[in-house]
């Protein structure tokens, strides 16, 4: 009888407290998981946006370099043509 009283008065509330704390931890873990999932989704969207922006800038710089390359390679030829017109 003494053991039963001890089990009911001491051990049972302790077990119930632990179960309550465990449920609280479970809710915290679920909340953190949702938050991490949400943050991950936002980070993926940000990364996709940055990637798109980087590709646009790359294309822009590449176009300008191609334009510059054309001027460098065609420049002397055009000068010769214009020079020929001036000398004629």
DOTI-512772 format. One line per 2 residues: number of its first residue (from 1); their letters; for each residue x, y, z of N, C-alpha, C. Coordinates in pm, 1 decimal. Example, Ala and Ser with C-alpha at 12.3 -4.5 7.8 and 13.67 -1.06 7.14 Angstrom:
! residues 2
1 = AS = 1319.0/-569.0/780.0/1230.0/-450.0/780.0/1320.0/-330.0/780.0 | 1285.0/-225.0/708.0/1367.0/-106.0/714.0/1290.0/3.0/787.0 .
***
This chain:
! residues 88
1 = XX = 81.0/-118.4/0.0/0.0/0.0/0.0/86.0/125.7/0.0 | 190.4/121.7/76.8/282.0/234.1/87.4/342.8/266.0/-50.6 .
3 = XX = 378.3/164.5/-123.7/438.6/182.8/-256.3/336.4/243.7/-351.5 | 212.7/196.6/-343.5/108.7/249.1/-431.2/87.2/398.2/-405.6 .
5 = XX = 85.0/439.2/-278.5/69.2/580.8/-244.5/186.3/661.7/-301.7 | 305.5/607.2/-287.3/424.5/677.2/-339.2/416.7/688.5/-491.2 .
7 = XX = 377.1/577.7/-554.7/364.7/580.1/-701.3/263.1/684.9/-745.6 | 149.4/690.3/-678.4/44.2/784.7/-715.9/80.2/928.5/-679.0 .
9 = XX = 147.0/946.8/-565.9/172.5/1082.8/-520.3/301.2/1142.2/-577.2 | 401.4/1061.7/-603.2/530.4/1113.9/-648.5/558.0/1080.0/-795.0 .
11 = XX = 551.2/953.9/-825.0/592.2/910.5/-958.3/492.9/951.2/-1066.6 | 364.1/938.1/-1040.0/263.8/971.3/-1140.5/270.5/1119.4/-1180.3 .
13 = XX = 275.6/1214.0/-1087.8/288.3/1355.2/-1128.8/418.3/1381.5/-1205.5 | 524.5/1312.4/-1167.4/651.2/1330.1/-1237.9/638.3/1281.5/-1381.8 .
15 = XX = 576.2/1168.3/-1400.2/554.8/1113.3/-1534.0/466.6/1209.0/-1614.5 | 362.6/1261.2/-1551.3/273.6/1354.3/-1620.8/346.6/1483.7/-1657.4 .
17 = XX = 432.7/1531.7/-1567.3/511.8/1651.5/-1597.5/605.5/1627.3/-1715.2 | 668.0/1511.2/-1716.8/760.0/1478.2/-1825.8/683.3/1468.2/-1957.5 .
19 = XX = 565.8/1406.3/-1954.5/484.3/1397.4/-2076.1/445.0/1536.8/-2125.4 | 407.7/1624.2/-2032.4/370.6/1761.0/-2068.2/489.4/1833.3/-2131.6 .
21 = XX = 606.6/1821.6/-2070.4/727.9/1884.9/-2123.7/763.3/1827.8/-2261.0 | 746.3/1697.0/-2275.4/775.6/1632.2/-2403.2/683.1/1684.4/-2512.9 .
23 = XX = 556.6/1703.2/-2481.4/463.3/1760.4/-2579.0/503.1/1904.0/-2614.9 | 547.9/1979.3/-2516.1/591.9/2116.4/-2543.0/713.9/2116.2/-2635.1 .
25 = XX = 806.9/2025.4/-2611.4/925.8/2014.6/-2696.4/884.6/1973.9/-2837.6 | 789.1/1880.4/-2846.9/741.5/1836.8/-2978.5/681.7/1954.7/-3055.2 .
27 = XX = 602.7/2037.2/-2987.4/543.8/2154.3/-3053.0/652.2/2252.3/-3096.1 | 753.3/2271.7/-3010.9/864.4/2360.4/-3046.6/938.4/2308.9/-3169.0 .
29 = XX = 962.6/2178.6/-3173.8/1033.1/2119.2/-3287.6/950.1/2135.9/-3415.2 | 821.0/2112.4/-3406.0/734.4/2129.6/-3523.2/733.4/2275.3/-3569.5 .
31 = XX = 728.8/2365.6/-3474.1/731.3/2508.1/-3508.5/863.3/2545.4/-3576.2 | 973.6/2497.0/-3521.4/1104.5/2524.5/-3581.7/1114.2/2463.7/-3721.8 .
33 = XX = 1059.9/2343.9/-3739.2/1062.0/2280.1/-3870.4/985.6/2363.6/-3972.7 | 867.9/2413.2/-3931.8/789.7/2498.9/-4023.1/866.2/2627.2/-4054.7 .
35 = XX = 928.0/2684.1/-3953.3/1003.9/2807.8/-3973.0/1122.8/2784.5/-4066.4 | 1193.2/2674.4/-4046.0/1308.2/2641.4/-4131.8/1261.5/2616.2/-4274.2 .
37 = XX = 1150.8/2544.9/-4288.8/1096.2/2518.3/-4421.9/1059.7/2649.5/-4490.6 | 996.6/2738.0/-4416.9/959.5/2868.4/-4472.6/1084.1/2947.6/-4511.7 .
39 = XX = 1183.5/2951.0/-4422.0/1308.1/3023.4/-4451.3/1378.4/2963.7/-4571.8 | 1378.3/2830.9/-4581.0/1442.8/2763.6/-4693.9/1373.5/2801.3/-4824.6 .
41 = XX = 1241.4/2805.5/-4821.5/1165.3/2844.0/-4940.2/1200.4/2986.6/-4981.1 | 1205.4/3076.7/-4883.2/1241.4/3215.6/-4913.5/1383.3/3224.3/-4967.7 .
43 = XX = 1474.1/3148.2/-4908.8/1612.3/3150.4/-4956.3/1622.2/3097.2/-5099.5 | 1545.6/2993.5/-5129.9/1546.4/2940.7/-5267.0/1494.4/3045.1/-5365.7 .
45 = XX = 1388.8/3116.4/-5325.9/1335.1/3221.7/-5413.3/1438.1/3332.5/-5431.4 | 1502.5/3371.7/-5321.0/1606.3/3475.2/-5329.7/1720.6/3430.2/-5419.0 .
47 = XX = 1760.9/3305.4/-5403.9/1869.6/3252.1/-5485.1/1831.9/3249.5/-5632.7 | 1711.1/3208.5/-5662.2/1664.7/3206.2/-5801.4/1663.1/3348.0/-5859.2 .
49 = XX = 1617.7/3443.8/-5780.0/1615.5/3583.5/-5825.3/1757.9/3633.5/-5849.7 | 1847.8/3603.9/-5758.1/1987.3/3647.6/-5774.3/2052.0/3581.8/-5895.5 .
51 = XX = 2020.5/3455.6/-5916.6/2075.7/3384.7/-6032.1/2026.6/3449.1/-6162.2 | 1897.9/3480.4/-6166.7/1841.5/3544.3/-6286.1/1906.3/3681.2/-6308.6 .
53 = XX = 1922.0/3757.1/-6200.4/1984.5/3889.0/-6211.1/2129.7/3877.1/-6257.0 | 2201.5/3778.2/-6203.1/2340.0/3757.9/-6242.5/2349.7/3722.6/-6391.1 .
55 = XX = 2259.9/3636.6/-6438.2/2261.5/3599.6/-6579.4/2230.5/3719.3/-6669.0 | 2137.2/3804.4/-6626.7/2107.1/3924.7/-6704.6/2227.8/4017.7/-6709.9 .
57 = XX = 2293.8/4033.3/-6595.9/2412.7/4119.2/-6593.1/2524.7/4058.0/-6676.3 | 2539.5/3926.6/-6668.8/2640.0/3859.6/-6749.9/2612.8/3884.7/-6897.4 .
59 = XX = 2487.5/3868.4/-6938.1/2451.8/3891.5/-7078.4/2480.5/4036.0/-7118.6 | 2448.9/4128.7/-7030.2/2472.4/4270.7/-7058.6/2622.1/4298.2/-7074.1 .
61 = XX = 2701.8/4247.7/-6981.0/2847.0/4269.4/-6987.8/2904.1/4201.0/-7111.4 | 2857.3/4081.1/-7140.1/2904.6/4008.0/-7257.1/2871.4/4084.1/-7385.4 .
63 = XX = 2751.6/4141.1/-7392.3/2712.2/4219.4/-7509.2/2803.8/4341.6/-7523.3 | 2831.2/4408.9/-7412.9/2918.2/4527.4/-7418.3/3060.0/4489.0/-7458.0 .
65 = XX = 3107.7/4374.6/-7407.9/3241.9/4329.7/-7446.7/3246.9/4294.9/-7595.2 | 3141.2/4231.0/-7644.8/3135.0/4200.2/-7787.9/3135.3/4328.3/-7870.1 .
67 = XX = 3061.6/4427.3/-7823.8/3056.1/4557.0/-7892.6/3195.2/4621.9/-7893.5 | 3260.8/4619.0/-7777.9/3395.0/4675.7/-7766.8/3493.0/4599.8/-7856.0 .
69 = XX = 3482.4/4468.4/-7855.6/3569.9/4385.4/-7939.6/3549.8/4420.1/-8087.2 | 3424.4/4440.2/-8126.7/3394.7/4477.3/-8265.3/3459.3/4609.8/-8299.9 .
71 = XX = 3448.7/4707.6/-8211.4/3510.8/4837.9/-8236.7/3661.9/4828.0/-8244.5 | 3718.8/4742.9/-8159.9/3865.1/4728.2/-8161.1/3910.8/4663.0/-8291.1 .
73 = XX = 3841.0/4558.2/-8331.6/3884.1/4486.4/-8451.9/3845.8/4558.8/-8580.1 | 3733.0/4627.6/-8581.6/3689.4/4697.3/-8702.8/3742.1/4839.7/-8710.4 .
75 = XX = 3786.0/4895.0/-8600.7/3830.6/5033.2/-8594.9/3936.1/5067.5/-8697.8 | 4048.9/4997.4/-8702.7/4152.0/5032.1/-8799.6/4102.6/5023.0/-8944.7 .
77 = XX = 4017.3/4926.5/-8974.2/3964.6/4913.3/-9110.0/3880.1/5034.5/-9146.1 | 3795.9/5077.6/-9052.9/3710.8/5193.6/-9079.6/3795.9/5318.9/-9096.5 .
79 = XX = 3899.8/5331.2/-9012.5/3988.3/5447.4/-9024.7/4055.7/5448.1/-9161.4 | 4098.5/5330.1/-9207.5/4162.4/5321.8/-9339.1/4063.8/5363.1/-9447.2 .
81 = XX = 3939.3/5315.8/-9434.0/3837.8/5350.8/-9534.3/3811.6/5501.2/-9533.9 | 3794.8/5555.2/-9413.5/3769.4/5699.1/-9405.9/3892.8/5777.3/-9450.2 .
83 = XX = 4009.5/5725.7/-9414.8/4133.3/5790.5/-9458.0/4145.3/5790.1/-9609.1 | 4102.4/5679.8/-9669.3/4108.6/5669.7/-9815.4/4014.3/5771.0/-9878.6 .
85 = XX = 3899.1/5790.5/-9814.7/3803.6/5886.7/-9867.6/3861.2/6027.2/-9854.0 | 3924.8/6055.5/-9741.1/3981.5/6188.3/-9720.2/4095.0/6215.8/-9818.8 .
87 = XX = 4176.8/6116.3/-9847.5/4291.8/6134.3/-9935.0/4251.8/6140.4/-10081.3 | 4136.3/6088.9/-10115.9/4097.6/6081.8/-10256.7/4060.4/6212.0/-10316.6 .
***
